[in-house]
Amino acid sequence: MTTSQASLDGRWALITGAAKRIGACITRTLHAAGAHIAIHYRGSAAAATELAGELNAIRPGSAITAAADLLQIDQLLALVNEVVGQTGRLDILINNASSFYPTPLGEITEAHWDELIGMNLKVPLFLSQACAAHLRETGGTIINIVDIHANRPLRDHTVYGPAKAGLAMLTRTLARDLAPDIRVNGVSPGAILWPEHGLTEDIKDAIIRQVPLRRTGDPADIANCILFLVRDAPYITGQIIAVDGGRSIGW
């Protein structure tokens, strides 16, 4: 593939949960590489609007916002149609939106199951399905944000872990089913951004001791891996790359 073919100039990416944290970093990174961005959000309207304004100030007409409750599966096709109606095309889908919280055995409710399985497995499946026809037209790509705990259990996350394990298998399954027109890969973050609540300094220190590089990562580490998979890896599909400072090799 030539450099001009690999360019992201003029390509449109739909990124879920794109207004804050790692999602916002992915958004800025792909935009800086030339992509146009559809910034999906649920409750973060102000942050999404501010981010779109920032990007459009750099390159007019290069960012839009799209609101949706992704758990309302019957609304996903409308979300995709709204985006493509404004952009005229879709080249990249990044399933970044996620739910994460502990569910100790004995305290798990059906609502926990519905949300964690829904956001981390069901939504990526049905959103990918809704985008597939558009991505086929452009020879597009899907990136799923998995988790290193898809392979190794995290204590008291009895629903989250299996949901992400399912997403890992979904990534490989979609890669097989959507080939050769659409590439599908995953990125598994390790300790990148600490959760906003629930971790003591002792727990954080214990986690860092499990990381061979002895530090947390940065959202840019995730974003740059995604950029590589989207732009620079035309012969890679069905793979899940751990971005975790080496933690998953033996903790």
N, C-alpha and C positions, 0 to 999 in steps of 0.2 A: 504494500500500500504506500502511495506517495505521501509526502508531507502535506500537500494541499488536500488530499482526501482525508487525512487524519485530523485536519483542522476542525475546531469546534465553532468556527465563525458561522453565525447564522443558524446554528442548531439550537433547538428548544429542549430544555430539560424540565420535567415536572419533579419537584423534590417535596416529599411529604414532611411535615414538621420542620419546615425550613426557616422559620422566623427567629429561632433562638439556638444557643448552644452549638452543638456539632452541626446541626442542620444549617445554621447561618454561615458557619465556616465553609461547609461544602458549597453553599450558594455563592459566596464571594470567590472561592477558588475557581469554580467552573466558569463564573462570569469573567474573571480576569483572564481566563484562557480563551475567551471569545464567545462562550455560550450565552444564549438568552435563557432566562429563568422564569418558570411559573412557580411562585412561592406559595405552597399550600400551608394553611394554618387552620386551627380550630378555634381557640380562644384568644390567640395572641394577635389580634387585629392591629393594634398600634405598632407592635414590633414589626409585623409583616409590611405594613404601609411605610414605615420608616426605612426598612431595608430596601424595598422597591424604589423608594425615592432616592436613596443613596446610589443604587445601581443605575437608575435612569439618568442621574446627574452625570455619571461617567459616560454612558452610552445611551442616548435617548431611545425609548421604545424597546429596551432590552429586558424589561422585567414587568411582570404582572403579578397580582395576588389572586388567590382562589380559596375561598372558605368552604370547609366541609367537615362534618362529623363522619370520619371514615368508618366508624362502626355501623353506620346506617348503610348497609351494603347495597341497598336498592338505589342509593344516591351516587354511587361511584361512577356509573356510566355518564350521569349528568355532569359530574365534575370533569371528566375527561372531555366530554363534548363542549363544555364551557371553555376549557383551556384551548382545545384545538380550534374552536370557533374564533378565538382571538388570535391565535398564533399561525394557523394554517398548516401546522405540521407538529409532529412529536418525534424526537430522536432519542431521548434518554428518559428513563423512569428510575428514580432513586427512592426505594422504600425505606425511608429513614425513621418515620414516626413510630414510636414504641411506647409501651407501658412497662414500668419496672417497679416492683415493690415486693416485700416478703409476704409469703403465705404459709406460715408454719402449719404442719400437719395437725389436724384437730380443730383448726380455725378457718379452714378453707370454705368459702361459700360458692354457690353456683355463679354469683355475680363476679367473683374473682376470676373464675374459670372463663366466663364469657368475655371479660375485658382483656385478660392477658393472652388467651388463645386468640381472641379476636384481633387485637392490635398487632400481635407479633407473628401471626400465621395466616389467619383468615383474610385480613385486609390485604397483605401483599399478594395473596393468590388472586383475589377477585379484582384488585386494581390492575395487576399484570394482565389478567384476562381482558379487562376493559380497554387496556392500552394496546393490546397485541396487534390489532389490524393496522393501527397508525404506525407502530414501530416496524412492522413488516415493510411498509411503504418506503421507509427511510433507511432500512438496514440498521435499525436501532439497537439499543442495549438496555438491559435492566441490571441494576445493582441493588442487592438486598443487604441491609445492615444486620448482621447476625450477632454473635457474641461468643467469646471463648468459652463461656459456660454452656454453650450448646453441646460441648464435648465432655465437660467435667462439671459435676453438680455443684451448685452454690447452696450452702446450708440455708434452710428455711425458705427457699424459692422453688417450692415444689411444683408450681404451675409454670412460672417463667422459664425455667430451664427446659422442660419438655417443649414449650412453645417455640423457643429458639432452635432446639434440635429439629423440630419439624420444619422450621424455616430453612435450615441448612439442607435438608433433604429436598424441600421444595425448590431451592436454588438449582440443585443438580437435575431435578426432574424437569423443570422448565427449560434448562439449557438443552436437554435432550429433545424435548417436545417442540421447542421453538426454533431449533437449528434447521437449516443453515441461515435463516433470515435474521434472527435476533440472537445476540449473545447475552448470556445471563451469568453473573458472577456475584460473589458475596465478599464482604469485608467484616471481620470479627474483631471488634475493639477489645482491648484489655482495660487497664486502668488509665483512662484518658481524662475524663472529668469526674470528680467525685459526685455521688448523688447529693442533692441539695439538703437532704436530711438523713439521719440514721446511722452515720459512721463516726465512731469516736476516733481520736488521734491514735490510740493503741491499735485499733483495727486497721487504720490506714498504714501505720508503720509495719504491721504484720504482712499486709499485702505487698508493700514495696520490697520487703525482704524476699518475697517469692519471685521478684522480677530480676533476671540477670543484669539488666541495664541499670538497676537500682534507682529508678525514678519513674514518675508518671509520664505518660505521653501527652501530646498536645492535639487539640482538634485538627490542626493542620496536618498531622500525621495521617489521620483518617481521610481527610479531604484530598491529600496528594496521592494516596493509594487509589482512591476513586478516580481521580483524574488520569492516572496511569491506565487503569482498566478501561476507562471510557475512550481515551484518546490514543493511547500508545500500545495497545495490546490486542490487535485485530485477530490474533490466532489463539486467544485465551477465552475459553468458555467453560462453565460448570465448575469453576474453582472458587474456593473460599480462602482468603488470605487473612491470617492472624496479624493484627497490628497491636502488639502487646508487650514489646520490649523483651520477648523471649519467654514470658511467663508460662505459656502453654506447653513448653518443651519438657517440663518436669516438676511442676510444683505439687 
